[in-house]
Amino acid sequence: MKNQNEKYCNECAAIISKNAYICPHCGVKQSGVNIDTERLAESAKVGTFTVVLLLLVFIRGVARVSIPLFIIGGAASAAYYYYDMQKNSYSEDDFYVSVIVMIIVPIIGYFISLITTKILRKLNYQG
Ligand SMILES: [Zn+2]
């Protein structure tokens, strides 16, 4: 049965992943798949994940925790990309995207955590 993450191949009508660029059964490239839109959706998911981590830091009020959290976040994002890449047809671009995400998320997270630390110091540790 076809679930919400699946679709029918345009060529052979096999049930394949909704995100597949190429049918694993007949090898025909799927039309109507906008790769950039798919990527954008993936980036949005990672971005949301980062925001949730940032909120966690604010809720906990412990800025020190944020650095390992963001490193875990980056690793989790990369792992997610890698898993998604394995599930669908392999694309070399996806590998680079996963590497970029793995590197960029912790870097952005680190800078956000630095700013968070400064804000928290101003709010809580004044005087
Ligand atoms: Zn097919």
Boltz pocket constraint, residues with backbone or C-beta under 6 A from the ligand:
constraints:
  - pocket:
      binder: B
      contacts: [[A, 9], [A, 10], [A, 11], [A, 12], [A, 13], [A, 14], [A, 23], [A, 24], [A, 25], [A, 26], [A, 27], [A, 28]]
      max_distance: 6.0
